[in-house]
């Protein structure tokens, strides 16, 4: 029997009034700002109003190194939230907001799958409450004020070639990666080379994700560095008198959005920073709200544990002050088969037919990747739970092979059929997570903030990724020394690399050894409060494929959206 499409399931699901969903999370209607019947923003006042409530168990959802198709972290997080409700535990979920670029590109929708989705699915994938548009507008306002300042005489003495603040748009568009602005008549501005990134790569979006209050948002925006003057001094958004107006644009965007799952479990959707060059986590504020709204707060980190979860532990937890009780590692049979090195998966194309054959040997051949991710989670002193996202074409002995790998590595394990069965299919996973949260934790960071930037980068590369060390280019070494002089030395670090390997090279599968991480470029995200290193070739503006998802998305004769998966 063919399963219904995600869109069909979403349309047929019963949605509770959003005030009822809020009440389930203990949030009164006084703290809601309605966006129609099914979505609401939550006032930040609820944080103080709930200050004396018991705190939920805090669980991060991460994954093994994913295939280009993804392994289903979001749908597993949704299924787990519903599974916890099925066994009598009140749960709340905090997720990133999808970017419309991937929605219209290869990935399609990002609301989960099957009977474990976030609803209303169409609104979630298309605009929602406009937070991404607000980020785009605030970011581009600063860009416009930079060019206007150059045109109006450049009183600050900005070195035009040092300006690093590009424009953003929430659409995949490779033609905008590199542009020249200021062409035309003299009154049209100062010509210079620049470009566009996707909105999810904006530092404004990272700031929204890390801010702890409206006042903190304002302060962080003021610290944004857009370039340097002729003496090498950083020039900030505050210097350009832009931060106040940017904050005004984001005044409503800082409030988390409340939605629900297919089984009416509360979900906070807020912020969506890029997983490669940024934190790749939903907002601190959503977690600050959610931590007092149930027995369990689940939050998802982007990509694998080497990326999103590493930044969750080392950056987000430092900012929020919250400490996780357990980490769920999502894995699929197909991911381990890919990490065997025997198959090649390409986004947008069907899986190789022989990869679907029953082969526990292929699963065992990719076991090193799962073992390494278990080790990464353990390195933070957190109890790992391996959650196998079961596909209909997985074979019982392959599932048993994954169980054996996980349990031999000392991790908890559960197979979950939440996509097909909803919360009922995740009950075993829910029980295992409850047990894992009762285990003692010894939470620790990978590095201390007092260490140098090079020491921090080396710690992440060696202790998390498994590299033998780092190789810093001469220019990157010079820039790191400059950042230390500017007072950025106590910032945490982000290593921007491919998500398709534990290394910087997407061709290296499994758990590669005997390699070093090249640091070819470093940049300071002074407003967000971290320094990031570029390792390999990073694209901050994706392109569209030969047949993007946008070609399939349309309106039918009844005005209903079709083609959104």
HELIX and SHEET records of a PDB file:
HELIX    1   1 UNK A    6  UNK A   12  1                                   7    
HELIX    2   2 UNK A   18  UNK A   24  1                                   7    
HELIX    3   3 UNK A   29  UNK A   31  5                                   3    
HELIX    4   4 UNK A   45  UNK A   49  1                                   5    
HELIX    5   5 UNK A   73  UNK A   86  1                                  14    
HELIX    6   6 UNK A  100  UNK A  104  1                                   5    
HELIX    7   7 UNK A  121  UNK A  125  1                                   5    
HELIX    8   8 UNK A  131  UNK A  151  1                                  21    
HELIX    9   9 UNK A  160  UNK A  162  5                                   3    
HELIX   10  10 UNK A  174  UNK A  176  5                                   3    
HELIX   11  11 UNK A  186  UNK A  188  5                                   3    
HELIX   12  12 UNK A  199  UNK A  201  5                                   3    
HELIX   13  13 UNK A  203  UNK A  210  1                                   8    
HELIX   14  14 UNK A  214  UNK A  222  1                                   9    
HELIX   15  15 UNK A  243  UNK A  249  1                                   7    
HELIX   16  16 UNK A  284  UNK A  290  1                                   7    
HELIX   17  17 UNK A  305  UNK A  309  3                                   5    
HELIX   18  18 UNK A  310  UNK A  311  1                                   2    
HELIX   19  19 UNK A  312  UNK A  316  3                                   5    
HELIX   20  20 UNK A  317  UNK A  320  1                                   4    
HELIX   21  21 UNK A  333  UNK A  338  1                                   6    
HELIX   22  22 UNK A  353  UNK A  356  5                                   4    
HELIX   23  23 UNK A  360  UNK A  365  1                                   6    
HELIX   24  24 UNK A  367  UNK A  379  1                                  13    
HELIX   25  25 UNK A  396  UNK A  408  1                                  13    
HELIX   26  26 UNK A  418  UNK A  421  1                                   4    
HELIX   27  27 UNK A  422  UNK A  426  5                                   5    
HELIX   28  28 UNK A  427  UNK A  438  1                                  12    
HELIX   29  29 UNK A  453  UNK A  459  1                                   7    
HELIX   30  30 UNK A  460  UNK A  465  3                                   6    
HELIX   31  31 UNK A  474  UNK A  485  1                                  12    
HELIX   32  32 UNK A  549  UNK A  551  5                                   3    
SHEET    1   A 5 UNK A  32  UNK A  34  0                                        
SHEET    2   A 5 UNK A  40  UNK A  42 -1                                        
SHEET    3   A 5 UNK A 257  UNK A 261 -1                                        
SHEET    4   A 5 UNK A 116  UNK A 119 -1                                        
SHEET    5   A 5 UNK A 112  UNK A 113 -1                                        
SHEET    1   B10 UNK A  32  UNK A  34  0                                        
SHEET    2   B10 UNK A  40  UNK A  42 -1                                        
SHEET    3   B10 UNK A 257  UNK A 261 -1                                        
SHEET    4   B10 UNK A 266  UNK A 269 -1                                        
SHEET    5   B10 UNK A  91  UNK A  95  1                                        
SHEET    6   B10 UNK A 296  UNK A 300  1                                        
SHEET    7   B10 UNK A  57  UNK A  63  1                                        
SHEET    8   B10 UNK A 326  UNK A 331  1                                        
SHEET    9   B10 UNK A 384  UNK A 389  1                                        
SHEET   10   B10 UNK A 412  UNK A 416  1                                        
SHEET    1   C 2 UNK A 167  UNK A 169  0                                        
SHEET    2   C 2 UNK A 196  UNK A 198  1                                        
SHEET    1   D 2 UNK A 179  UNK A 181  0                                        
SHEET    2   D 2 UNK A 192  UNK A 194 -1                                        
SHEET    1   E 2 UNK A 225  UNK A 228  0                                        
SHEET    2   E 2 UNK A 234  UNK A 236 -1                                        
SHEET    1   F 2 UNK A 470  UNK A 472  0                                        
SHEET    2   F 2 UNK A 517  UNK A 519  1                                        
SHEET    1   G 3 UNK A 492  UNK A 496  0                                        
SHEET    2   G 3 UNK A 530  UNK A 534  1                                        
SHEET    3   G 3 UNK A 521  UNK A 525 -1                                        
SHEET    1   H 2 UNK A 554  UNK A 555  0                                        
SHEET    2   H 2 UNK A 561  UNK A 562 -1                                        
END                                                                             
